[in-house]
Amino acid sequence: MTQAQGSDPQRIIDDAPMNWRQYVVVLLMVLLNALDGFDVLSSAFASPGIAKEWGVAREALGVMLSAELVGMGFGSVILGGMADTRGRKPTMLVCLAIMAVGMYFAHAATGLTELSIWRFITGLGIGGMLTSTNAVTAECTSTSARSLSMAIYVIGYPLGGVIGGIAAQTWLLPNYDWRAVFLFGAVVTAVMIPLVMLLVPETPAFYSATRPADAVAKINRSLAAFGKAAIAALPAVVADAPKPKLLDILSNPRLRPVTLLLAFGYMFHTITFYFILKWAVKIVSDYPPGYAPPVAASVLTYANIGGALGGLLLGFLMKRWDIKLPTVIMLLLALVGVTAFGIGYDSIDAWRAAAFVAMFFGNGAIVGFYAAFAKGFPAFARATGTGFVLGVGRLGAAGSPIIAGYLFKLFGADQLLLVSFCMGLGSLAALVLFLLLPMRDGDSEMAARG
């Protein structure tokens, strides 16, 4: 293998064609994101059965539905920082272990409070996982393949909902009770641990940013795994090189506006996004004439199919028009789609179509945000910055089921259109903030300053 003298390892990956191992890593990141998607939605699939067995009111159910989203907020910040200091791979393994434990004990819960605690713990792992997998996808792909890879990675999240929805409506719920949904998630999560251990190398960008002992040897092992040329030495460290700390991101005058606009824009959009994901099954099961839980769960399956296709479409649009314009259009149409869901329908096929359209645009916008995370933060702070943004964003995600629950209580359970419109306004607020976002490449900017 040839040797590149004093090269930037990330630039080697950026400029060289993708090889099979890089595609394997991207595929595993997609699967991990799909796992996150299923684990988050498992409580939505289980919610009609939980409400029936324990006699839970809508506002109390909303609190339980938000528990893992609150955990995701804490996990994004705490474990996102760990990914920048200890490594992407160790963080993913820790998160998988936390998720498997949380899902297993959720299936054994005997009351709403106990279930909510285990859902919170599961959320801690999911939040950390999202920051790590986002960084790995960005750092293991070439520049030419990155936007599409990020789009495919993000659609893994609704893909997990599709697979989970099919499993829930055709196998788990018809043959067992709601507990089987959580147990299924625990088993699949545990299976992913050895796959990550064996097939995912630590990213060269992490070693380059942290400079551990034998950094060059470790980087060359990762580069060799990707079929890339070895380096003889790393570029010299700038004396005042930034460190992966949250305060550096918030105090840096170039990163602060990017961080805050992304964080609060993402937060507002997740209010809209998680309304459909968390409430669709319960709404359809309650709305006249009412549908059995396995049938109602199919609506969420169609919603996630729409989300996957919308995310894929945005990935192709970003290759031509970059990030901002396609994302802004998706945010506007997400408001329209979620409001249209609130019209209410008299057939299950119409409900499925409405959920499909709402999530087609809703997840399309999510893809735009994730692409902005990968582009806006330099490698030294990519997981920390993404973790902070996701942590703030989870405030909106966690608040979404609760806000919707209390809006139903305030306006009445029959005011679905008004509640849906109010929940859709989050995407409108996100649109305004995204328009203000400066679209600069974080790595290129830091390299120019160095």
N, C-alpha and C positions, 0 to 999 in steps of 0.2 A: 504494500500500500504506500502511496506517495505521502510526503510529509509537507505540510504548509508551514512555512517559517513565521512564527509570531502572529498567527492569524486569529481573528475573532471567530470562535467556534459557531456562534449564532449566524454570522454572515455566511459561513460555509454551508450551513443548513438552508439558509435563505436562498442562496444562489444555485445550489445543486438540485438536480432532478430528484423527485421522491423515489425511494426504493421500497421493497415489499415490507420491510420491518416498520417503516414509518406508517404505511397503510394499516398494518396490524395494530399499531398503537392508537391511531385515530379510531379504528373500529372498536377497540376496547374502551376508549373514552366515550364513544357513542353509546356502548352498552352500559357503561357506568352511569351515564346521564339518563338512559332509559330506566335503569334501576332506581335512580333518584325519583324519576317521574312516577313510577309505580308506587314507591314507598310513600310519597306525598299523597297520592290519590287514594291509597288504600283506605284511609279513614272515610273518604267520600263514598267509595263503593260500599263500605260497611255501615254507613250512617243510617239508612232506613231500618236495618236490623237492630242496631244499637238503640235507636229511638223507640222502636216497638218493644224490645225486651225490657228496657229500663224506664220507659215512660218519660223520655227527655223532651222538654220544651225546645222550641226553635232557638231562642236566645242562648240557652245552656248548651245546645248542640253546637252552636257557632263558636263558643269558647273552646270546646274540645277539638273542633275542626281547625282551629288556629294554633293549637298547642305545638305541633311540629314546625309550624311556620315561625313561631317565636323562637323555638330552638334553633332553627336554621339561621336566624339573625345572629344569635350569639355564636353559633358554630362558624359562620362566615368570617366574623371578626377575629375570634380567638384562634381557630384552626387555620384560617387563611394566613395569619401571621406566621404560624408554625411552618407552613409550606415554603415561606421565603427564608426561614432560618434553619430548619431541619431537613428540608427537601420535599419535593412534590410526592415522590413514591412513598416514603414513610408515612406522610400525612394521609395519603389515600388508604393505606393499609389500616391505620388507626381508625379512620372514619368508617371503613367497612365493618370493622369489629364492633364499633359502637352501634351502627345501624342494625347489625344482625341481632345483637343483644336486645336492643329496644323493640324490634319487631317481634322477637320471640316472646318477650314478657307482655307485650301489648295483647297478644292472643290469649294470654292467661288471666287478663285483668278481670276483676269481679265487680268493678264499679267505675263510674265516670271519672272520678278524681284520679284513681289509680291508672286508668287508661290514658288520661291526659298527661300524667307524669311520664309514662313510657313513650308517648308520642313526642313529648318535648325532648327526651333523650335521643330518640331516633332523629329528630330534627337537627340536633347538634352535629351528628355525623354527616347528614345530608348537606348542611351548610358548608362544612369544611371540604367535603368532597367536590362540591360545585366549583370552589375557588381553585382547587388543585387540578381538576380535569380541564378547566378552561385554560389554565396556564400551560399544561402539558400539550394540549392541542395546538396552541399558538406557537410553542417553542419547538415542536417536533415536525413542523411542516414548512415547506418552501414558501417563499413569498408568493409565487404564482398560484399555489394550491391553498393558501391560507384562508381566504375569504370563503371559498366553497367548503373547505374542511370545517370551518367554524359553523357554517350554516348546517351542515350535516350533523355535526356534534350537537348543536342546539335542538335539532328536531328529534334527537334521541329522547328528549324529555317527553314530548307527546307520544312518541313511539312506545315508550314504557307504559303510558296510559292506555294505548290501543291494545297492547298485548295483555296488560293487566285486566282491561275491561272485558276482552274476549274470555280470558280465564275465569273472571268473576261471574259473567253472565251465563256461560255455557257449562261450567264445571264446579266452581267453588260454591257459589250461592245456591244453585239448584240442589246440590247433593249434601252440602254441609251448612253451617251457619256462618255469621259474619267473622267469627274467629279464624276461620280457614284462610281468609284473605291475608291476615297478618302473618300467619304461620308460613304460608307460601312465600311471602316476601322475605322472611328470615332465612329460609332455605336457599333461595336464589342469591341472596346477598352473601351468604357464607361461601357459596360456590365460586364467587368472583375473587376471593382472597388469593388462592393459589395462582389464578391466571395473571393477576397483577404482579405477584411476586416473580413469576417466571418470564413474563413477556414484555414488561415495561421497564426500560432503563431510566435512571435519573437523567434529567435533561442537561445537556451541556451548558445551557444558559444559566441554570441554577449554580453549577460549579464555577462558572466564569464570574458570576455576580458575587458569590460568597468567598471564593478563593480558599477552600479548605486545604489541609496538608495533602501533598501529592495531587494537586488540582489538575495538572496537565495529564497525569496518568489516568485519572478518573474521567476527565473529558474525553481522552482518546478512546477509552473503553466504550463510552456512549457513542462517540462518532463511529467507531468500528461496528457497533451494533446496527447503525444506520447505513453502513457501507460508505462512509465518508473518509476523506483524507485526514490523517493525524496532524496535530500541530506540534511544533517544537517548543513553543513558549507562548504564554499569554501576553497580550498587549500590556504595557505598563499601567499600573493603577494610578489614577489621578489622585493627588494628595487629599483633596476634599471630596472624594467620591462619596455619593449618597449611600445610606444604609437602609435596609428594609424595615423601617419603623413607621408606624402610622403618623407620628408627629411630623416626620420629614415630608410626607405626602401633603398633609394639611398646611404645613408652613411654606412649602415650595410654591413660589408665586406662579410658576408655569403649570404645576400639577393641581393646585388647589381648585381653580375654576372647573377644570375637567372633572375632578373628583366629585365636587359638590353638585354640579349639573347632572352628571350621570347618576349619582346616588339618589337625588330627589326626583329626577325624571323617572328612573326605574321604580322608585317607591310608589309614585302616583299610578304608573301603568299597572303595577302588580295588584293594586286595589281592584282595578277592572278585570284583570286577567284571572285572578283567583275566585272572583265571584262565580264565574261559570264552572270552573274546575271543582269548587267546593260545594256549590249549592244546586247544580243542575239535576243531580240524581234525586235529591230530596224534593225539589220543586216539581219535577215530572211525576214523582210517585204520589204527591199530594194533589196536583192540579186535576180537576174533574176531566175525565171520569176516574183518574188515578190508575197507576200501573204497578204491578208487582216489582219488587226490588231488582230481580234479574233483568226485566224488560227496561226499567228506568235506567239501569246501569249502562245499557246499550247506547243511550244518548251521550254519555261521557266518552264512550268508545268512538263514536262519530265525531265528537268535538276534538278528540286527539288526532284522528285521521286528518281533519281539517287543519289542525295546528301543524302537523308534520308537513303537509303539502304547502301551507302558507310559508313555513320556514324555509323549505327547499326553494320555493319561488323567489323569496327575498335573497337567498344566497346567489342565485343567477343574476338577479337585478343588480346586486352590489358589485358584481364583476364588471358591469357596464357603467353604472352611475354612482359608484362608491357607496357610502353608508347613509348619508343624511337624507337625501330626497326619498328613496324607497321607504325608509323607516318612518318618516313623517307621514307619508301617504297611508301606510299601514296603521299608524296610530289614529288617524282621522277615521278610517274605515272600521277600526275596532270599536270606537264609540257608536257608530251606526249599527254594527253587527250585534253588540250587546244590547242596545236599546230594542232592536228588532226581536231579539230572543224574548223580551218581556211582553210582547204582544199576546202570547199564550196561544196554544194550538189544540186542535181537537183530534189529532192523530199522532201516533208515535213516530211515523215517518216525517211529519212536519217538524216535530221537536228535534229529531235527529238533524234535519237539514238546517234548522236555525242554529243549533249548537255548532255544527260544522262551519257555518259561515262566520260566526262570532269568533271562534278560535283560529280560523284560517288567518284572519287579520291580527288577532291578538298575539298569537305566537310568532307571526311574521315580524311584528315589532320587537318581540323579545330577541329574535335573531339579530336585529339591528343593534340592540343594546350590547349584546355579547361581543359582536364584532367591534364595537366602539371600545369595550373594555380591553380587548386584545391589542387594539391599535393605539389607544390613548396612554397606556402605562408602559414605561420601560421595564426591561427584564428584572432589574433589581427590586422593583416594587410591584410587579405584576400581580402576584397572588395576594399581597397585602392590600393593594389598591382595589383589586377585584373583590377581595373579602370585605373591605369597608363598604364598597358600593352595594354589594349583595346584602350586607348586614343592615344597612339603612333601608334598602329595598324591601327587606323582609318585614319591616315595620308595616309597610303597606300590605304585604301578603298576609301577615298575621292579623292585621286589622280588618281585612276584607270580609272574612266570614262573620266576624263580630258586628261590623258596621251593617252588613246586610241583614243579620238577625234582628238588630234593633230597628232598622228601617221597616222591616216587616211588622214589627211590634208597633211602631209609631204610626204607619200609614194603614196597616191592616194586611192580612195575608193575601187578600184579593187584589191588592194594588201592585201587581207584578211589573207592569209597564213603568210606573213611576219609580219603583225601586231599581229596576234595571237601568233606566236613564241616569239616575243619580250615581249608580255604581260605574257607569260608562264615562262619567266626567273625569275620572282619573286619567284616562288616556288622553283627553284633551289637555289637561294640565301638563302631562308628560310631553306632548307635542310642542308646547310653548318652550319648555326648557331644552328640548333637543334642538330646536331651531337656534338657540343661543350657544350651543356647544361648539367650541373651536376644534376642528378636525385636523389635528397634527399627529404625526407618527412619533410615539414616545421614544422608541429606540433610536430613530434617526436624529431626533432633537437632542437627546442626551449625548450621542456620539459627536454631534456638531459642537456642542458646548465643551466636550472633553478635548 
